[in-house]
Amino acid sequence: MQKYGDFLMQLLQKRGISSVEEADLFLNPSYERDFLDPFLMRDMRTVCERILQAIDKDENILIYADYDCDGIPGAVILSDFFQKIGFTNYEVYIPERNIEGYGLNLPAIEGFIKKNVHLLITIDLGITAVEEVDVLQKENIDVIITDHHLPPEVLPKAFAILNPKIDQYPSKMLCGAGVVFKLVQGLITFAEQGDIEAVKDIQKKEKENIEIEKETDRQGEEANTKYPKAIKMIKENVHIGWEKWLLDMAGMATLSDMVPLLGENRAISFFGMKVLRKTPRAGLQKLFSKMKIDFRYLSADDLSFMIIPKINAASRMDSPMRAYELLSSVDIAKASALAEHLIKISDDRKTLVKGIMREVHKIFEKKEITESIREVIVIGNPQWKVGVLGLVAGKLVDQYKRPVFVWGADENDCIRGSCRSPGSVSVVELMSSAKDYFNEFGGHELAGGFSTSREKVPFLEGVLSKTFFEIKKEETKENMRYDLEMKLSEVNMKNWRDLEKLEPFGLGNPKPIFLFKSVIIEKIKKFGKNGGEHLEISFRDTVGNKGVAISFFSSLDSFSVNTLAEGMSVDLLANFDLSRFRGRAELRLRVVDVF
């Protein structure tokens, strides 16, 4: 008897999974099997020893995290660990996006020197901070970098670096908070087992049948008493498996940071969703409640479209510390006020982005850009708020299907911007090939940030468009734009339960798209509190089966077909999910395209 149904197996095959054994591994993540040994990271042992030494001596530790929904949850993971073991001599610092910009910065470092910081631990940044790390080390402040961004040719001379992209760690695509989660795993393991390398050496000798019982006892004791105070604090306060509660933060960051949800990342996001659905965090409970999300049924879409934008709104519109405070708060009243604040500034952010988009379209109309659009779009205005430019770039990429660079001026009148790519080219590679035109830049393949000068801005579009042809990826012929062809009658609970087994969806494991051929538009209804910015479309097929599809932030002209109209026969591309809006469970289609 076939273990999995045809529908599920066909979807798995689209993901390169063809055997039952492979399907078992993918559909049933295991904490013990899928989470790798943290000591496979090159500097993990060195990092653990330095942090344990700092705890043992009660040194002043500074956690310096990025301001987005990767760095902030990463800071929460490490501060939760310190709180759990009773270590309080630490501070969390998150730079202001609109004032300080991304990464370590020298004015902040001057403040750390005055505060007599002994150890600085970066989260989701630092791999390119050569000059800043030199300054810190010269002031006898040890720097541990935890990061996941692409490394430069010359690495900072930090005390130690945890970054899977610089060593042989198998999971290269961990996000920043994922790296920090591995660090906490490492610290707990070190406390339980002592000096890992010493223990491994002992075990090796044992396998060689060398009589070393007394030596084993002696070295084992030494391994566990090297940092007696720190080891005791961890052993007395952290029970086995406690770190799994931190997977809510690692999972949220993994889904936020657009890393492939495969291998260890799939396990992090899978178990992260399980923890989030029973979250004990006061801030998340209040945020879910105010947004009318039943967290027992929380989905990756709820996180991506409702929760993560609120966390990111803090740095875009106010201070990133508001998001950190929300996620780490244990005070119900404070958590409630912070949740209200993040919702409000997120709404303000939407209004701001809409205003910029209107300006962009006016500029494009003047340029007749639809006829003369360049290979790379560069657009900006010194009046545009730097914190929201990534959102604008993302919207333009969706619309024009090409790399987009959007710039503005920060509060220090420096030209800063964000860039996005549809996948045709790596924006980091693109900027590297035109590095003379940037003061600073960094990021991932699909998203990045940069700074430049007013003198160079007018030349960026031409230079980047020329560079684009030199480094663009070879186009691969798409077999299909969809996973499977379906009938409206097949949008049912049986298939939904199979579909649900593939979650969480994201990069590397996209939500399946289905083709519904020759369906008739019965009714089109606009809805939404801002003048009907969403569409609800009712379809029926030739034998009378019906289905309702939703398309958010869409108009009648948003699709490949000319203009939607009732009575039209069309082909529909859509996913489907289980909506629990207002407590009512209902299967519904989500429009991808109509043609």
C-alpha positions as CSV (number, residue, x, y, z in Angstrom):
1,M,0.0,0.0,0.0
2,Q,1.4,3.4,-1.0
3,K,2.4,5.4,2.1
4,Y,1.7,8.8,0.6
5,G,-1.1,9.8,-1.8
6,D,-0.5,10.7,-5.4
7,F,-1.2,14.4,-4.8
8,L,1.4,14.7,-2.1
9,M,4.0,12.5,-4.0
10,Q,3.6,14.6,-7.2
11,L,4.3,17.8,-5.2
12,L,7.3,16.2,-3.5
13,Q,8.6,15.1,-6.9
14,K,8.5,18.8,-8.0
15,R,10.9,19.4,-5.1
16,G,13.3,16.6,-6.3
17,I,12.0,14.1,-3.7
18,S,11.2,10.8,-5.5
19,S,11.4,8.0,-2.9
20,V,9.4,7.2,0.2
21,E,12.6,7.4,2.2
22,E,13.4,10.9,1.0
23,A,9.8,11.9,1.6
24,D,10.0,10.6,5.2
25,L,13.0,12.7,5.9
26,F,11.5,15.9,4.4
27,L,8.0,15.5,5.9
28,N,9.2,14.5,9.4
29,P,11.9,16.8,10.6
30,S,13.8,15.5,13.6
31,Y,15.6,17.7,16.2
32,E,18.1,15.0,17.0
33,R,18.8,14.1,13.3
34,D,18.5,17.4,11.5
35,F,20.3,19.8,13.9
36,L,24.0,19.6,13.2
37,D,26.8,19.5,15.8
38,P,27.5,23.2,16.5
39,F,31.2,22.4,16.9
40,L,31.4,21.7,13.2
41,M,31.7,25.5,13.0
42,R,35.4,26.4,12.9
43,D,35.7,28.7,15.9
44,M,32.8,27.4,18.0
45,R,35.1,25.9,20.7
46,T,37.1,29.2,20.9
47,V,33.9,31.3,21.1
48,C,32.4,29.1,23.9
49,E,35.6,29.3,25.9
50,R,35.8,33.1,25.6
51,I,32.1,33.6,26.6
52,L,32.4,31.2,29.5
53,Q,35.5,33.0,30.6
54,A,33.6,36.3,30.5
55,I,30.7,34.9,32.5
56,D,33.1,33.3,35.0
57,K,34.9,36.6,35.6
58,D,31.7,38.7,35.4
59,E,33.2,40.7,32.5
60,N,31.1,43.4,30.8
61,I,29.6,41.9,27.6
62,L,28.1,44.0,24.8
63,I,25.7,42.3,22.3
64,Y,25.7,44.4,19.1
65,A,22.8,43.2,16.8
66,D,21.5,44.2,13.4
67,Y,18.2,46.2,13.3
68,D,16.0,43.8,11.3
69,C,14.0,40.7,12.0
70,D,17.1,38.6,12.0
71,G,19.4,40.5,14.2
72,I,16.8,41.5,16.7
73,P,15.5,37.9,17.3
74,G,19.2,36.8,17.4
75,A,19.8,39.3,20.2
76,V,16.7,38.0,22.1
77,I,18.1,34.4,21.8
78,L,21.5,35.4,23.4
79,S,19.9,37.6,26.0
80,D,17.4,34.9,26.9
81,F,20.3,32.5,27.5
82,F,22.1,35.0,29.7
83,Q,18.9,35.7,31.7
84,K,18.2,32.0,32.1
85,I,21.6,31.3,33.6
86,G,21.5,34.4,35.9
87,F,24.2,36.4,34.1
88,T,23.2,40.1,34.1
89,N,26.4,42.0,33.2
90,Y,25.5,42.5,29.6
91,E,23.9,45.1,27.4
92,V,22.1,44.9,24.1
93,Y,22.9,47.6,21.5
94,I,21.1,47.9,18.2
95,P,22.1,50.7,15.8
96,E,19.5,53.2,14.6
97,R,18.9,52.4,10.9
98,N,18.2,56.0,9.9
99,I,21.0,57.6,11.8
100,E,23.9,55.1,12.2
101,G,23.2,52.8,9.2
102,Y,24.1,49.2,9.0
103,G,26.9,47.5,10.9
104,L,29.5,48.4,13.5
105,N,30.2,52.2,13.6
106,L,33.0,54.2,15.1
107,P,30.9,56.7,17.2
108,A,29.1,53.8,18.9
109,I,32.5,52.1,19.5
110,E,33.8,55.2,21.3
111,G,30.9,54.8,23.7
112,F,31.7,51.2,24.4
113,I,35.3,52.1,25.2
114,K,34.1,54.6,27.8
115,K,31.8,52.0,29.3
116,N,34.7,49.6,29.8
117,V,33.3,46.8,27.7
118,H,35.4,43.7,27.7
119,L,33.8,41.5,25.1
120,L,31.6,42.5,22.1
121,I,29.5,39.9,20.3
122,T,28.0,40.9,17.0
123,I,24.8,39.3,15.7
124,D,24.0,39.3,12.0
125,L,26.8,41.7,11.1
126,G,30.5,42.3,11.4
127,I,32.0,40.1,8.7
128,T,33.1,43.2,6.7
129,A,34.0,45.4,9.7
130,V,37.8,45.3,9.3
131,E,38.5,48.8,10.5
132,E,36.0,48.8,13.3
133,V,37.3,45.5,14.7
134,D,40.9,46.8,14.6
135,V,39.9,49.8,16.7
136,L,38.1,47.5,19.3
137,Q,40.9,45.1,19.5
138,K,43.5,47.9,20.0
139,E,41.4,49.0,23.0
140,N,41.5,45.5,24.4
141,I,37.9,44.8,23.6
142,D,37.7,41.2,22.3
143,V,35.3,40.8,19.4
144,I,33.4,37.7,18.5
145,I,31.6,38.0,15.2
146,T,28.5,35.9,14.5
147,D,27.3,36.6,11.0
148,H,26.1,34.8,7.9
149,H,26.7,37.4,5.2
150,L,29.2,36.8,2.4
151,P,32.7,37.4,3.6
152,P,35.2,39.9,2.0
153,E,38.6,38.8,0.8
154,V,40.2,40.1,4.0
155,L,38.4,39.1,7.2
156,P,38.3,41.2,10.3
157,K,41.0,40.3,12.9
158,A,38.4,39.4,15.5
159,F,39.0,37.1,18.5
160,A,36.8,34.5,16.7
161,I,34.3,34.3,13.9
162,L,31.2,32.2,13.6
163,N,30.0,32.3,10.0
164,P,29.1,29.1,8.1
165,K,30.2,30.8,4.9
166,I,33.9,30.9,5.9
167,D,34.4,27.3,7.1
168,Q,33.3,23.7,6.4
169,Y,30.0,23.8,8.3
170,P,27.5,21.9,6.1
171,S,24.5,24.3,6.5
172,K,25.9,27.3,4.7
173,M,22.7,29.2,4.5
174,L,21.8,29.7,8.1
175,C,20.4,33.2,8.9
176,G,22.0,35.4,11.6
177,A,19.7,34.2,14.4
178,G,20.3,30.6,13.3
179,V,24.0,31.1,13.9
180,V,23.3,32.5,17.4
181,F,21.0,29.5,18.1
182,K,24.0,27.2,17.2
183,L,26.1,29.3,19.6
184,V,23.7,28.7,22.5
185,Q,23.6,25.0,21.6
186,G,27.4,25.1,21.7
187,L,27.5,26.8,25.1
188,I,25.1,24.3,26.7
189,T,26.9,21.4,25.2
190,F,30.3,22.7,26.4
191,A,28.9,23.1,29.9
192,E,27.5,19.6,29.9
193,Q,30.5,17.9,28.3
194,G,33.4,20.2,29.1
195,D,36.2,20.8,26.6
196,I,34.9,19.0,23.5
197,E,38.2,18.4,21.9
198,A,39.7,17.0,25.1
199,V,36.8,14.6,25.5
200,K,37.0,13.6,21.9
201,D,40.7,12.9,22.3
202,I,40.0,10.7,25.4
203,Q,37.3,8.8,23.4
204,K,39.7,8.2,20.6
205,K,42.3,6.7,23.0
206,E,39.6,4.6,24.5
207,K,38.7,3.2,21.1
208,E,42.4,2.3,20.7
209,N,42.1,0.1,23.8
210,I,44.5,2.2,25.8
211,E,44.1,1.8,29.6
212,I,43.4,5.4,30.7
213,E,40.6,5.2,33.2
214,K,42.3,7.5,35.7
215,E,43.4,9.9,32.9
216,T,39.8,10.0,31.6
217,D,38.5,10.9,35.0
218,R,41.1,13.5,35.6
219,Q,40.8,15.2,32.2
220,G,37.0,15.1,32.3
221,E,37.1,16.8,35.7
222,E,39.5,19.5,34.4
223,A,37.3,20.1,31.3
224,N,34.3,20.8,33.5
225,T,36.2,22.9,36.1
226,K,38.0,25.3,33.7
227,Y,35.3,27.9,34.2
228,P,33.7,26.7,37.4
229,K,31.3,29.6,38.0
230,A,30.0,29.7,34.4
231,I,29.6,26.0,34.2
232,K,27.7,25.9,37.5
233,M,25.4,28.7,36.4
234,I,24.5,26.8,33.2
235,K,24.1,23.4,34.8
236,E,21.9,24.7,37.6
237,N,19.6,26.7,35.4
238,V,19.4,25.1,32.0
239,H,17.7,21.7,31.7
240,I,18.3,19.5,28.7
241,G,16.2,20.7,25.8
242,W,15.5,24.1,27.2
243,E,17.1,25.7,24.1
244,K,14.3,24.4,22.0
245,W,12.1,27.3,23.4
246,L,14.5,29.7,21.6
247,L,13.5,28.2,18.2
248,D,10.6,30.7,18.0
249,M,13.1,33.5,17.5
250,A,15.4,31.4,15.2
251,G,12.4,30.2,13.2
252,M,10.9,33.7,12.8
253,A,14.3,35.0,11.6
254,T,14.8,32.1,9.2
255,L,11.4,32.8,7.6
256,S,12.1,36.6,7.6
257,D,15.6,36.5,6.1
258,M,14.7,34.6,2.9
259,V,17.2,31.7,3.4
260,P,16.4,28.4,1.8
261,L,14.1,26.3,3.9
262,L,16.0,23.1,3.4
263,G,18.1,20.9,5.6
264,E,18.8,22.4,9.0
265,N,16.9,25.6,8.0
266,R,13.8,23.5,7.4
267,A,14.1,21.9,10.9
268,I,14.6,25.4,12.4
269,S,11.6,26.9,10.7
270,F,9.4,23.7,11.3
271,F,10.1,23.5,15.0
272,G,10.1,27.3,15.3
273,M,6.5,27.4,14.1
274,K,5.6,24.8,16.7
275,V,7.1,26.9,19.5
276,L,5.5,30.1,18.2
277,R,2.1,28.4,18.3
278,K,2.4,28.0,22.1
279,T,4.5,31.1,22.7
280,P,5.0,32.1,26.3
281,R,6.3,35.5,25.2
282,A,4.1,38.3,26.5
283,G,5.0,40.6,23.6
284,L,4.0,38.1,20.9
285,Q,0.9,37.1,22.8
286,K,-0.3,40.8,22.8
287,L,0.7,41.4,19.2
288,F,-1.2,38.2,18.1
289,S,-4.2,39.3,20.1
290,K,-4.3,42.8,18.8
291,M,-4.0,41.6,15.2
292,K,-6.7,39.0,15.8
293,I,-4.4,36.1,15.1
294,D,-5.2,32.8,16.8
295,F,-1.6,31.7,17.5
296,R,-2.6,28.1,17.9
297,Y,-3.1,28.1,14.1
298,L,-0.3,30.5,13.2
299,S,1.0,30.1,9.6
300,A,4.2,31.2,7.9
301,D,2.0,33.6,5.9
302,D,0.8,35.2,9.2
303,L,4.4,35.7,10.2
304,S,5.6,37.0,6.8
305,F,2.7,39.4,6.1
306,M,1.5,40.4,9.5
307,I,4.1,39.9,12.3
308,I,7.5,40.3,10.7
309,P,6.6,43.7,9.1
310,K,5.7,45.0,12.6
311,I,9.1,43.9,13.9
312,N,10.9,45.6,11.0
313,A,8.7,48.7,11.3
314,A,10.5,49.5,14.6
315,S,13.8,50.3,12.9
316,R,12.2,51.9,9.8
317,M,10.0,54.3,11.7
318,D,11.3,54.6,15.2
319,S,14.0,52.6,17.1
320,P,14.8,48.9,16.7
321,M,15.0,48.7,20.5
322,R,11.1,48.9,20.6
323,A,11.0,45.5,18.7
324,Y,13.7,44.0,21.0
325,E,11.8,45.1,24.0
326,L,8.5,43.6,22.7
327,L,10.1,40.2,22.0
328,S,12.0,40.1,25.3
329,S,9.4,41.7,27.6
330,V,7.9,39.8,30.5
331,D,5.7,42.7,31.6
332,I,2.2,42.3,30.3
333,A,1.3,46.1,30.4
334,K,4.6,47.1,28.8
335,A,4.2,44.4,26.1
336,S,0.6,45.6,25.4
337,A,1.8,49.2,24.9
338,L,4.7,48.1,22.7
339,A,2.4,46.0,20.5
340,E,0.1,48.9,20.0
341,H,3.0,51.2,19.1
342,L,4.4,48.7,16.5
343,I,1.0,48.3,14.9
344,K,0.6,52.1,14.7
345,I,4.1,52.8,13.2
346,S,3.6,49.9,10.8
347,D,0.5,51.6,9.5
348,D,2.4,54.9,9.2
349,R,5.1,53.0,7.3
350,K,2.5,51.7,4.8
351,T,1.3,55.3,4.2
352,L,4.8,56.5,3.7
353,V,5.6,53.7,1.2
354,K,2.4,54.5,-0.8
355,G,3.5,58.1,-1.0
356,I,6.9,57.3,-2.3
357,M,5.5,54.8,-4.8
358,R,3.2,57.6,-6.2
359,E,6.3,59.7,-6.6
360,V,8.1,56.9,-8.3
361,H,5.3,56.3,-10.8
362,K,5.2,60.0,-11.7
363,I,9.0,60.0,-12.4
364,F,8.5,56.9,-14.5
365,E,5.7,58.5,-16.5
366,K,7.9,61.5,-17.3
367,K,10.7,59.2,-18.4
368,E,8.3,57.0,-20.4
369,I,10.1,54.2,-18.6
370,T,7.8,51.4,-19.9
371,E,9.4,52.0,-23.3
372,S,12.9,52.8,-22.3
373,I,13.5,50.9,-19.0
374,R,17.1,50.0,-18.3
375,E,18.4,46.6,-17.3
376,V,18.9,48.0,-13.7
377,I,16.6,50.6,-12.3
378,V,18.2,53.3,-10.0
379,I,15.8,55.9,-8.5
380,G,15.9,58.1,-5.5
381,N,15.2,61.3,-3.7
382,P,17.1,62.9,-0.8
383,Q,13.7,63.4,0.9
384,W,12.8,59.7,1.0
385,K,13.2,58.0,4.4
386,V,16.0,55.5,4.2
387,G,14.3,53.0,6.4
388,V,11.5,52.1,4.0
389,L,13.5,52.1,0.7
390,G,13.9,48.3,0.8
391,L,10.1,48.0,0.7
392,V,9.9,50.3,-2.3
393,A,12.7,48.4,-4.1
394,G,10.8,45.1,-3.5
395,K,7.6,46.5,-4.9
396,L,9.4,47.8,-8.0
397,V,11.2,44.4,-8.5
398,D,7.8,42.7,-8.4
399,Q,6.4,45.1,-11.0
400,Y,9.4,45.4,-13.4
401,K,11.2,42.0,-12.9
402,R,14.7,43.5,-12.8
403,P,17.2,44.7,-10.2
404,V,16.2,47.9,-8.5
405,F,18.3,50.3,-6.4
406,V,16.5,53.0,-4.4
407,W,18.3,55.7,-2.5
408,G,17.5,58.5,-0.1
409,A,19.4,60.6,2.5
410,D,19.8,59.6,6.1
411,E,19.6,62.0,9.1
412,N,23.3,62.8,8.6
413,D,22.6,63.8,4.9
414,C,24.5,60.7,3.7
415,I,23.2,58.9,0.6
416,R,22.1,55.5,1.5
417,G,19.8,53.0,-0.2
418,S,18.5,49.5,-0.6
419,C,18.6,47.1,-3.5
420,R,16.6,44.0,-4.6
421,S,17.0,41.5,-7.3
422,P,14.4,39.1,-8.9
423,G,17.1,36.5,-9.1
424,S,18.6,37.4,-12.5
425,V,21.8,38.6,-10.8
426,S,23.3,38.8,-7.3
427,V,23.1,42.4,-6.1
428,V,26.3,41.9,-4.1
429,E,28.1,40.7,-7.2
430,L,26.6,43.6,-9.1
431,M,27.8,46.1,-6.6
432,S,31.2,44.4,-6.3
433,S,31.7,44.8,-10.1
434,A,31.1,48.6,-9.7
435,K,32.6,49.1,-6.3
436,D,34.2,52.4,-7.2
437,Y,30.7,53.9,-7.3
438,F,29.9,52.9,-3.7
439,N,31.3,53.9,-0.4
440,E,29.9,50.8,1.4
441,F,27.8,47.9,0.3
442,G,26.7,44.4,1.4
443,G,23.9,42.0,1.7
444,H,22.7,38.8,0.1
445,E,22.2,37.6,-3.4
446,L,18.6,39.0,-3.6
447,A,18.8,42.0,-1.2
448,G,21.4,44.5,-0.1
449,G,22.2,47.9,1.1
450,F,24.7,50.6,0.0
451,S,25.9,54.1,0.5
452,T,27.3,56.4,-2.1
453,S,27.9,60.1,-2.8
454,R,25.7,62.7,-4.5
455,E,28.3,63.0,-7.2
456,K,28.2,59.3,-8.2
457,V,24.4,58.8,-8.0
458,P,23.7,60.1,-11.5
459,F,26.0,57.5,-13.0
460,L,24.8,54.4,-11.1
461,E,22.0,53.3,-13.4
462,G,24.3,53.4,-16.5
463,V,27.2,51.7,-14.8
464,L,25.1,48.9,-13.1
465,S,23.1,48.3,-16.3
466,K,26.4,47.8,-18.2
467,T,27.7,45.5,-15.5
468,F,24.5,43.5,-15.4
469,F,25.2,42.0,-18.9
470,E,28.7,40.9,-17.8
471,I,27.5,38.9,-14.7
472,K,23.8,38.0,-15.3
473,K,22.9,34.4,-14.8
474,E,22.2,32.1,-17.6
475,E,18.5,31.8,-18.1
476,T,17.1,28.4,-17.5
477,K,14.1,27.3,-19.4
478,E,11.2,27.0,-17.1
479,N,9.3,23.7,-17.6
480,M,6.1,25.2,-16.2
481,R,4.9,28.1,-14.1
482,Y,2.9,25.8,-11.9
483,D,3.3,22.6,-9.9
484,L,0.1,20.7,-10.9
485,E,-3.1,21.1,-12.9
486,M,-6.2,20.9,-10.7
487,K,-9.9,21.1,-10.8
488,L,-11.9,23.4,-8.6
489,S,-13.5,20.3,-7.0
490,E,-10.0,19.1,-5.9
491,V,-9.7,22.2,-3.6
492,N,-10.8,20.1,-0.6
493,M,-9.8,19.3,3.0
494,K,-8.1,16.0,2.0
495,N,-5.7,17.7,-0.4
496,W,-5.2,20.6,2.1
497,R,-4.1,18.2,4.8
498,D,-1.5,16.7,2.4
499,L,-0.4,20.2,1.3
500,E,0.0,21.3,5.0
501,K,2.6,18.5,5.5
502,L,5.0,20.5,3.2
503,E,4.9,23.6,5.4
504,P,6.5,25.9,6.3
505,F,6.8,27.4,2.8
506,G,9.5,29.8,1.7
507,L,12.6,30.1,-0.3
508,G,13.7,26.7,-1.5
509,N,10.3,25.2,-0.6
510,P,7.8,27.5,-2.4
511,K,4.1,27.3,-1.8
512,P,2.8,25.1,-4.6
513,I,1.0,26.8,-7.5
514,F,-1.9,25.1,-9.3
515,L,-3.4,25.7,-12.8
516,F,-7.1,25.8,-13.1
517,K,-7.9,25.7,-16.9
518,S,-10.9,27.3,-18.6
519,V,-12.7,28.6,-15.5
520,I,-15.4,31.3,-15.7
521,I,-15.4,34.5,-13.7
522,E,-18.8,34.7,-12.1
523,K,-18.4,37.7,-9.8
524,I,-15.8,40.3,-8.9
525,K,-16.0,42.1,-5.6
526,K,-13.6,44.8,-4.2
527,F,-12.9,44.9,-0.5
528,G,-10.6,46.5,2.0
529,K,-10.7,49.4,4.5
530,N,-8.7,51.8,2.2
531,G,-11.2,52.0,-0.7
532,G,-11.2,48.5,-1.9
533,E,-7.6,47.7,-2.6
534,H,-8.2,43.9,-2.6
535,L,-10.2,41.6,-4.9
536,E,-12.5,38.6,-4.2
537,I,-13.2,36.7,-7.4
538,S,-15.8,33.9,-7.7
539,F,-15.0,31.2,-10.3
540,R,-16.9,28.2,-11.7
541,D,-15.9,25.5,-14.1
542,T,-17.9,24.0,-17.0
543,V,-19.5,21.3,-14.8
544,G,-20.6,23.7,-12.1
545,N,-17.9,23.4,-9.5
546,K,-17.2,26.7,-7.7
547,G,-14.4,28.4,-5.9
548,V,-13.6,31.8,-4.4
549,A,-10.2,33.4,-4.9
550,I,-8.6,36.3,-3.1
551,S,-6.0,38.7,-4.5
552,F,-4.6,41.3,-2.1
553,F,-3.5,44.8,-3.2
554,S,-4.7,44.2,-6.8
555,S,-6.9,45.9,-9.4
556,L,-8.7,44.6,-12.4
557,D,-5.6,45.3,-14.5
558,S,-3.0,43.6,-12.2
559,F,-2.9,40.3,-14.2
560,S,-1.6,38.9,-17.5
561,V,-5.1,39.0,-19.0
562,N,-6.0,42.5,-20.2
563,T,-8.8,43.5,-17.7
564,L,-10.8,41.2,-15.5
565,A,-14.5,41.1,-16.3
566,E,-17.4,39.0,-15.1
567,G,-18.3,36.3,-17.6
568,M,-14.7,35.9,-19.0
569,S,-13.3,32.4,-19.5
570,V,-9.7,32.3,-18.2
571,D,-6.9,30.1,-16.9
572,L,-6.1,30.7,-13.3
573,L,-2.9,30.2,-11.4
574,A,-3.4,30.0,-7.7
575,N,-2.3,28.5,-4.4
576,F,-4.8,27.5,-1.8
577,D,-4.9,27.6,2.0
578,L,-7.1,27.4,5.0
579,S,-8.3,30.8,6.2
580,R,-9.4,31.2,9.8
581,F,-10.5,34.8,9.4
582,R,-12.8,35.8,12.3
583,G,-12.6,32.2,13.7
584,R,-14.2,30.6,10.6
585,A,-12.2,27.9,8.9
586,E,-12.6,28.1,5.1
587,L,-10.5,26.9,2.2
588,R,-9.8,29.6,-0.3
589,L,-7.7,30.2,-3.4
590,R,-5.0,32.9,-3.5
591,V,-4.5,34.3,-7.0
592,V,-1.0,34.2,-8.5
593,D,-2.0,35.2,-12.0
594,V,-4.9,35.2,-14.5
595,F,-4.4,34.7,-18.2
